[in-house]
């Protein structure tokens, strides 16, 4: 049996959430795109505008009730971080008292499920 001791640390949780979202977006929508796609996205719109060339169709975020609100600085703060990192994609979230990822139930975590669209 493995035992792990963890500390609730708001800055670390925020940084980790931003890192994970950035990694997901980069994997699904790499910054290196063809000239045609870059032109279609437009210079100012590239970071947030939805486009057919993108792979992210939407996302669901489930957060622990112990993390939300004040832990991230206010209501919907986690979803705002995710929205900023993933771009303007359909996003819904809710709080739970246990988060399921693969075959485990976790506490004090957030689980992000990202849906992709065929290109």
N, C-alpha and C positions, 0 to 999 in steps of 0.2 A: 504494500500500500504506500502511495506517495502522499506526503503532506506538504503543502505550500503555504507560506505566510505572505500575505499581500497587504500593502498599504494603499488606502484610497488617496490618490493624488490627482487633483483636478487638472493641473498643468500637463502632467504626463498623459492623462486620459485624453485631453484635447489634442496634444501632439500626436498621439498614437492614432486617433481617429482620422486626423488630417493625413497622416502618412499612409494609412491603409486605403483611404479613398483615392489619394493621388496614385498609388500603385495600381489600383483597379482601373482607374481611368486611363492611365498610361498603357496598361496591357490591352484594354479593349479599344482605345482610341489613341494610338500613338501620335506624338506631336509631329513626327516626320510623315508628311502626307504628300501626295502628288501635287504638282503645280495647279492642276485643274480643281482639285478639292480645296486647296488653300484659297484659290481665287473665289470659289463658291461660298466659302465660309466668311470671307471678308476679314480684314485686319482686326477691327475692333470686336467683331462678333465671335471670333474663334474660341474664346474661353467659355462662353455660356450659351450660345444659340444652338438649338437643336438642328440637326441636318441629316439628310438621308445617308450620308457617308458614315455617320456615327454608329457605333455598335450598341450603345446603352439604350434600352427601350424603357426602363423604369427601375424602381428599387423599393424595397420594403426594409424598414429599420425597426428592430425590436430592442428596446432598452430596458434595463432593470429600473424598477421604481426607485431604488436607492441611488441611482446615478443622475436621474433627470433633474430638470429645473435648476435649483441652486448650485448643484455640483458643477454645471457647465455655464452658469452665469445668468440663467433666466429661462422662461418658457420657450420651448422649441429651439433652444440653442444648439442641440445636437443635430437636429434636422437642418438648421441653417449652415452648420459646418459642412455637412454632407452635400447639401445643395451647391455650396460654393465650390467644393472639390469636384463633384461629378458633373456640374453644369446644370442647365435648365432641363431636367428630365422629370417625368412623373415620379413623385416620391411620396410615400405614405409611411407613417410610423406610429407606434403605440408603446406604452409601458407594460411590462409584465413582471411577475414575481418569479422569474426563472426563464432563462433563454435557452433554446434548443439549437445546437449546431452539430450537424452530423449525428453521432450517436451519444451525445453528452448533453446533460442539463447543467447550465452554468448560472451563477449568481453574480451580481455587480458587473455585468458585461453588456455589450451591445452586439447584436447580430445583424449584419447588413447582407441582404440578398439582392443581387443585381441581375436583372433580366436583360438579355441581349436580343437584338433584332438582326435578322440575316441581312447581309450587305448586298 
